[in-house]
Amino acid sequence: MNKVYILGGAQTDFQRNWTKEGKNVIALLRENIFDALNNIGLSKKDIIELNKKNKIAFFVGNFIGENYIDQGHLGALLTVVDSCFYGIPSARYEAACASSSVAIDAACSKIRDNTYDVAIVIGWELMKTVDSKIGGGFLGKAAYFEKEGKGIEFPFPKLFAKLADETIKKYNLDEGRYLTNLSRIAYINYSNAKRNRFAQTRNWYIDEIQVNNRKNKTNPIIGGKLALTDCSQVTDGATTVVLCSENYKKNNVKEEKPIIKGFGHRVAPMILEEKFKESEHNEYILPWTRQACIDAYFRANLSVDDIDVFETHDCFTSSEYVAISCFGITKPGKEFEAIEKGIINFDGKKPINPSGGLIGCGHPVGASGARMLLDLYKQVTNTAGEYQIQNAKNGMMLNIGGSATTNYVFIVGKED
Amino acid sequence: MEIKTVSILGANGIMGKNIAGIFASFGKAKVYLLTRSIEKSEVAIDQAVESVRSESIRNKMIPKTYDDIEECIKESDLVFESLSEDIELKKQIYKKIKPYLKSNSVIATGTSGLSIKELSKEFDSLSKNFFGIHMFNPPYVLTLCELITHSQKQDALAKELENYLHIKLNRTVVRTKDTPAFLGNRIGFFVISRAIQLAKENYEQGGIDYIDTILGSFTGRSMAPLVTADFVGLDVTKSIIDYIKENTNDDYNKIFKLPDYINCLISDGNMGKKSGKGLYFKDNDKKQLFVYDIKNKEYRLKINYQFYFSNEMIKEIKNGNYETAIKILIDDDSYEAVLCKKMLLEYIAYSLTITIQVSSNIEACDDAMATGFSWLPPIAMIDWLGGIDNVIKLAKKYLSNEYISILENKKIIEKLPHKSKYDYRPFLKAKY
């Protein structure tokens, strides 16, 4: 099969509030896309030339711009950004918070089958146009809305709090110890974010007492057992990643570039209770999330032993907890070992989310998959700056949509 | 440098309590908050917790009064004085703490501009441990921290303290000489003072709101200069500006002369946001914004001025067309656009000349203005204007000689980095 290379890209500063700056989605896209093109040295003229040969395309990941900014037709929207994009094939891909992973996957297909040489993947979301309650309602549409979202305040924290309850029940965990583990996950993410100059929370003060101290004024309960520090952020942001074909790489790029070695894409039953029912007799609480990881390992012909760095979908601490066994870092039900032994720490054997993840770096939902892929690119090309994991050769990401309904996994690594 | 215990003197002031929060959180220090009464200190602790949004630091802060000076100071590795800007008041408390200071304790004043050398005299042999540590309000959001020394004997300790402030307290540290208003306020209040003067000069056109519109958020700030003066307080604004006027003697001294209307407002008790009225006031019932009309000496409804150049710039910034936006300004020679250009160019020139005088690093002006005022910093402003050559060309067209000479000074220009470390884009807001 033809290889898919990652040439580079750019992430916006997730600290920014574009509504407060008075700017629209066009400003967001313009800054981000041209930052990415500058990063890889592609000019407007190059874009036009590639398009003359019909060898370039856009793949846009966005969850729910129709609600946040009253805008649809988000592939075509790029033509408003710059006239050099006229005529370029462009479409929007959606799978809730895994939207930009679907866009990446579609881009990979079109590169692998030699339709295009260059694929520009753009994930974005503007979420600060409304308050968090209204936004929480929009996000509820990633669940089966009629049953799990309608009329419920902050539906997603409640769903992932149920995942926490189910995890305790299924593996017969001590509740106090489990919550301490979740606090540790939060703390690691916030601490990692301090090294990342694009992270939303990089200047926040969060300590180990605060993440362990739920139910107070500055760390209130948001849903079930989960408090504010267990939740990812409401974020404005975009990430562009540029992929290319073997042919393009050979003829145009001298330096080493990593490739996408494998992927997994599995869709679990949308309704959370159905997930639990289905997994009753399975050792994994989220078997389809696990399966997506297995598929990616299989396609890459790698195992967990080969992975030096992980980026996971910590939309809540309870989702990072279960991801640990899905990756294969521990057996299911033994995730606490990896947390308590420091294995997932920044300087641990299997670091998770050196970027800070969705909790620390931020979670503009439609951008998160692309952001993870860009972070893996940075890690394996030794360009992650202060959050660089030493000698990272292969990295793996898990991006989920809904209550772990759409599960997307990619493995990125240096060529052998 | 290990700072385990900190005492804050004057902990009920806005800066005092916020800084207590910074030491208790990032610094992980035990912090004594000293005020005139336990009740005041307790309220200050509540507000410090709120300021860093973390209940976890509450137990690190202990309410105390000035009766507890002996106990607190004896234990403290760092004593932070945050009293009001009154040299005699400060010296009085220095006398009280002096007998109990540990020989290696750091002593700091949070003064926003008084002479550190003068204040240090109270400490005799311990004066080498005395520093100016000037933070900005609110310090959780604005990370600028000016570190001021008064003697070369402090160099080694200052280096340690700088590391502590930067690494442990998460501050953007700028080292400055012991000069009036240090760096951030010297530049910031140059702009504010100039805006105050321009409001007077242009009172026929409307004055205060007219000038703030010309220098609105689209020029790279979250708050227009005269709104900033209200936010800081007109009394504080006046004291800083007067202090610079009295203690400097350069070509730009005349900028720091305040027109009468400021004194009138202050003597009427209209100090700005804290007293409800200042240059502006908000009618909370009707949610209407009023502004002081310099011509008629009374408040009137704020006018929503619309200028062609600024409307067009805002449209472009909204869409992320920053280069087009600045081109509109450069090409527009309406009275308002020229005023706007002059102010931005004077800001650049003044920033550069002051920075090389008070700091060893020219890029300090960018740290100061970006992280102390949230203004588009001067070197990033040069980037937006298309580079220093463009700036010089524009300066020759619009500025007087005392500013042109700065920009033609090779010693200054040579020091400029190729590009600011700050991206100008987030500073430019698509609004007034």
HADDOCK unambig.tbl for C-alpha pairs under 7 A between the chains (distance, minus, plus):
assign (segid A and resid 21 and name CA) (segid B and resid 429 and name CA) 4.53 0.50 0.50
assign (segid A and resid 21 and name CA) (segid B and resid 430 and name CA) 6.07 0.50 0.50
assign (segid A and resid 22 and name CA) (segid B and resid 318 and name CA) 6.06 0.50 0.50
assign (segid A and resid 22 and name CA) (segid B and resid 429 and name CA) 5.80 0.50 0.50
assign (segid A and resid 22 and name CA) (segid B and resid 430 and name CA) 4.65 0.50 0.50
assign (segid A and resid 22 and name CA) (segid B and resid 431 and name CA) 6.30 0.50 0.50
assign (segid A and resid 23 and name CA) (segid B and resid 318 and name CA) 4.24 0.50 0.50
assign (segid A and resid 23 and name CA) (segid B and resid 319 and name CA) 6.30 0.50 0.50
assign (segid A and resid 23 and name CA) (segid B and resid 430 and name CA) 6.09 0.50 0.50
assign (segid A and resid 24 and name CA) (segid B and resid 318 and name CA) 5.93 0.50 0.50
assign (segid A and resid 24 and name CA) (segid B and resid 319 and name CA) 6.07 0.50 0.50
assign (segid A and resid 26 and name CA) (segid B and resid 319 and name CA) 5.38 0.50 0.50
assign (segid A and resid 26 and name CA) (segid B and resid 320 and name CA) 6.84 0.50 0.50
assign (segid A and resid 27 and name CA) (segid B and resid 318 and name CA) 6.47 0.50 0.50
assign (segid A and resid 27 and name CA) (segid B and resid 319 and name CA) 4.39 0.50 0.50
assign (segid A and resid 27 and name CA) (segid B and resid 320 and name CA) 3.83 0.50 0.50
assign (segid A and resid 30 and name CA) (segid B and resid 320 and name CA) 6.46 0.50 0.50
assign (segid A and resid 31 and name CA) (segid B and resid 320 and name CA) 6.85 0.50 0.50
assign (segid A and resid 205 and name CA) (segid B and resid 25 and name CA) 6.82 0.50 0.50
assign (segid A and resid 205 and name CA) (segid B and resid 26 and name CA) 6.76 0.50 0.50
assign (segid A and resid 205 and name CA) (segid B and resid 52 and name CA) 6.62 0.50 0.50
assign (segid A and resid 209 and name CA) (segid B and resid 56 and name CA) 5.59 0.50 0.50
assign (segid A and resid 210 and name CA) (segid B and resid 54 and name CA) 6.41 0.50 0.50
assign (segid A and resid 210 and name CA) (segid B and resid 55 and name CA) 6.69 0.50 0.50
assign (segid A and resid 210 and name CA) (segid B and resid 56 and name CA) 4.99 0.50 0.50
assign (segid A and resid 218 and name CA) (segid B and resid 53 and name CA) 5.63 0.50 0.50
assign (segid A and resid 218 and name CA) (segid B and resid 54 and name CA) 5.57 0.50 0.50
assign (segid A and resid 218 and name CA) (segid B and resid 55 and name CA) 5.87 0.50 0.50
